[in-house]
C-alpha cells in the first residue's frame, strides 16, 4: 500500500507520551495537530495512536486525498511544515 497523508488531532494536556510512535513520518502543524504519512489504513493508524494516549484523550485521524489542486492550504503553522509536506 502507498503512503497515505493523514491529518491527526489530539488533546492531551500533558503532550505526547514518552517514546510515542507515529507509525509513519510525522510533522507537527501546531500543538496537538500533525500531518502523518503512513502505509497503515485509517483504522490501523487511529488505533495504534489511541492505544498510546491517555484513555480519555480526544483523537481525530482523517485521510487527506490528493487533488488536482495540490497540497492542503495553511498558514501560521510550525516552521518547516510546508517544506516537509512538499518533500513527501
C-alpha atoms as an extended CHARMM CRD file, in Angstrom:
* protein
*
        88  EXT
         1         1  UNK       CA              0.0000000000        0.0000000000        0.0000000000  PROA      1               0.0000000000
         2         2  UNK       CA              1.2900000000        3.5060000000       -0.7960000000  PROA      2               0.0000000000
         3         3  UNK       CA              1.8010000000        6.0380000000        1.9470000000  PROA      3               0.0000000000
         4         4  UNK       CA             -1.3460000000        7.9770000000        2.8120000000  PROA      4               0.0000000000
         5         5  UNK       CA             -1.3040000000       11.5030000000        4.1840000000  PROA      5               0.0000000000
         6         6  UNK       CA             -3.3940000000       11.9010000000        7.3560000000  PROA      6               0.0000000000
         7         7  UNK       CA             -4.3940000000       14.8510000000        9.4720000000  PROA      7               0.0000000000
         8         8  UNK       CA             -4.1720000000       13.8930000000       13.1510000000  PROA      8               0.0000000000
         9         9  UNK       CA             -5.5100000000       15.9620000000       16.0470000000  PROA      9               0.0000000000
        10        10  UNK       CA             -5.4750000000       15.0700000000       19.7070000000  PROA      10              0.0000000000
        11        11  UNK       CA             -5.9970000000       16.8700000000       23.0020000000  PROA      11              0.0000000000
        12        12  UNK       CA             -3.5630000000       15.5930000000       25.6070000000  PROA      12              0.0000000000
        13        13  UNK       CA             -2.6520000000       18.3780000000       28.0620000000  PROA      13              0.0000000000
        14        14  UNK       CA              0.4910000000       16.5200000000       29.1200000000  PROA      14              0.0000000000
        15        15  UNK       CA              1.6700000000       16.2330000000       25.4980000000  PROA      15              0.0000000000
        16        16  UNK       CA              2.8100000000       13.0920000000       23.7320000000  PROA      16              0.0000000000
        17        17  UNK       CA              3.7290000000       10.1070000000       25.8690000000  PROA      17              0.0000000000
        18        18  UNK       CA              7.4190000000        9.2470000000       26.1360000000  PROA      18              0.0000000000
        19        19  UNK       CA              8.6290000000        7.0760000000       23.2110000000  PROA      19              0.0000000000
        20        20  UNK       CA              5.4960000000        7.8490000000       21.2090000000  PROA      20              0.0000000000
        21        21  UNK       CA              5.4230000000        6.0250000000       17.8450000000  PROA      21              0.0000000000
        22        22  UNK       CA              3.6540000000        7.6480000000       14.8740000000  PROA      22              0.0000000000
        23        23  UNK       CA              3.8370000000        4.5200000000       12.6760000000  PROA      23              0.0000000000
        24        24  UNK       CA              4.9570000000        6.7160000000        9.7970000000  PROA      24              0.0000000000
        25        25  UNK       CA              6.6310000000       10.0360000000        9.0850000000  PROA      25              0.0000000000
        26        26  UNK       CA              5.1150000000       12.8930000000       11.1080000000  PROA      26              0.0000000000
        27        27  UNK       CA              5.2550000000       16.6840000000       11.0820000000  PROA      27              0.0000000000
        28        28  UNK       CA              3.7700000000       18.9970000000       13.7000000000  PROA      28              0.0000000000
        29        29  UNK       CA              1.4900000000       21.7740000000       12.4840000000  PROA      29              0.0000000000
        30        30  UNK       CA              0.5410000000       23.1580000000       15.9180000000  PROA      30              0.0000000000
        31        31  UNK       CA              0.0020000000       21.8500000000       19.4520000000  PROA      31              0.0000000000
        32        32  UNK       CA             -1.8480000000       18.5660000000       19.0260000000  PROA      32              0.0000000000
        33        33  UNK       CA             -2.1830000000       18.9640000000       15.2270000000  PROA      33              0.0000000000
        34        34  UNK       CA              0.0000000000       16.8000000000       12.9650000000  PROA      34              0.0000000000
        35        35  UNK       CA              0.4130000000       15.5740000000        9.4170000000  PROA      35              0.0000000000
        36        36  UNK       CA              1.3500000000       11.8900000000        9.2460000000  PROA      36              0.0000000000
        37        37  UNK       CA              2.4090000000        9.8290000000        6.2190000000  PROA      37              0.0000000000
        38        38  UNK       CA              1.8200000000        6.1520000000        6.8500000000  PROA      38              0.0000000000
        39        39  UNK       CA              1.1910000000        2.9400000000        4.9500000000  PROA      39              0.0000000000
        40        40  UNK       CA             -1.3860000000        1.9510000000        7.5800000000  PROA      40              0.0000000000
        41        41  UNK       CA             -5.1230000000        2.2160000000        6.9910000000  PROA      41              0.0000000000
        42        42  UNK       CA             -7.0150000000        4.9640000000        8.8070000000  PROA      42              0.0000000000
        43        43  UNK       CA             -8.3660000000        2.4320000000       11.2960000000  PROA      43              0.0000000000
        44        44  UNK       CA             -4.9420000000        0.8830000000       11.9480000000  PROA      44              0.0000000000
        45        45  UNK       CA             -3.2870000000        4.2830000000       12.4790000000  PROA      45              0.0000000000
        46        46  UNK       CA             -6.1580000000        5.5190000000       14.6560000000  PROA      46              0.0000000000
        47        47  UNK       CA             -5.9750000000        2.5020000000       16.9690000000  PROA      47              0.0000000000
        48        48  UNK       CA             -2.1770000000        2.4960000000       17.2380000000  PROA      48              0.0000000000
        49        49  UNK       CA             -2.1950000000        6.1690000000       18.2140000000  PROA      49              0.0000000000
        50        50  UNK       CA             -5.2080000000        5.7360000000       20.5300000000  PROA      50              0.0000000000
        51        51  UNK       CA             -3.5420000000        2.9030000000       22.4550000000  PROA      51              0.0000000000
        52        52  UNK       CA             -0.5970000000        5.1910000000       23.2690000000  PROA      52              0.0000000000
        53        53  UNK       CA             -2.6590000000        8.1410000000       24.5340000000  PROA      53              0.0000000000
        54        54  UNK       CA             -4.3150000000        8.5980000000       27.9280000000  PROA      54              0.0000000000
        55        55  UNK       CA             -7.6720000000        6.8220000000       27.8610000000  PROA      55              0.0000000000
        56        56  UNK       CA             -9.8710000000        9.9340000000       27.7950000000  PROA      56              0.0000000000
        57        57  UNK       CA             -7.8770000000       11.8750000000       25.1510000000  PROA      57              0.0000000000
        58        58  UNK       CA             -9.9520000000       13.1410000000       22.2050000000  PROA      58              0.0000000000
        59        59  UNK       CA             -8.4700000000       11.9880000000       18.8860000000  PROA      59              0.0000000000
        60        60  UNK       CA             -9.1360000000       12.5970000000       15.1800000000  PROA      60              0.0000000000
        61        61  UNK       CA             -7.4330000000       10.7540000000       12.2990000000  PROA      61              0.0000000000
        62        62  UNK       CA             -8.5570000000       11.8130000000        8.8070000000  PROA      62              0.0000000000
        63        63  UNK       CA             -7.0170000000       10.9490000000        5.4360000000  PROA      63              0.0000000000
        64        64  UNK       CA             -6.1850000000       13.8390000000        3.1040000000  PROA      64              0.0000000000
        65        65  UNK       CA             -6.7020000000       12.8920000000       -0.5280000000  PROA      65              0.0000000000
        66        66  UNK       CA             -4.5200000000       14.0850000000       -3.3800000000  PROA      66              0.0000000000
        67        67  UNK       CA             -6.3640000000       16.5130000000       -5.6000000000  PROA      67              0.0000000000
        68        68  UNK       CA             -5.5420000000       18.3990000000       -8.7560000000  PROA      68              0.0000000000
        69        69  UNK       CA             -5.2300000000       21.4810000000       -6.5490000000  PROA      69              0.0000000000
        70        70  UNK       CA             -2.2540000000       20.0010000000       -4.7100000000  PROA      70              0.0000000000
        71        71  UNK       CA             -1.3950000000       20.1870000000       -1.0170000000  PROA      71              0.0000000000
        72        72  UNK       CA             -3.5900000000       21.3810000000        1.8400000000  PROA      72              0.0000000000
        73        73  UNK       CA             -3.5120000000       25.1480000000        2.3090000000  PROA      73              0.0000000000
        74        74  UNK       CA             -2.4500000000       26.5580000000        5.6750000000  PROA      74              0.0000000000
        75        75  UNK       CA             -0.5880000000       29.4280000000        7.3060000000  PROA      75              0.0000000000
        76        76  UNK       CA              0.8220000000       30.2040000000       10.7220000000  PROA      76              0.0000000000
        77        77  UNK       CA              1.7940000000       26.5930000000       11.4250000000  PROA      77              0.0000000000
        78        78  UNK       CA              5.0840000000       25.1830000000       12.7470000000  PROA      78              0.0000000000
        79        79  UNK       CA              8.2230000000       26.2130000000       10.8620000000  PROA      79              0.0000000000
        80        80  UNK       CA              9.1500000000       23.6760000000        8.1930000000  PROA      80              0.0000000000
        81        81  UNK       CA              5.6790000000       22.1280000000        7.8560000000  PROA      81              0.0000000000
        82        82  UNK       CA              5.1260000000       23.1510000000        4.2330000000  PROA      82              0.0000000000
        83        83  UNK       CA              8.6510000000       22.0780000000        3.2740000000  PROA      83              0.0000000000
        84        84  UNK       CA              8.0480000000       18.6700000000        4.9100000000  PROA      84              0.0000000000
        85        85  UNK       CA              4.7820000000       18.2980000000        3.0070000000  PROA      85              0.0000000000
        86        86  UNK       CA              6.3540000000       19.1520000000       -0.3580000000  PROA      86              0.0000000000
        87        87  UNK       CA              9.2740000000       16.7520000000        0.1840000000  PROA      87              0.0000000000
        88        88  UNK       CA              6.9820000000       13.7840000000        0.6790000000  PROA      88              0.0000000000
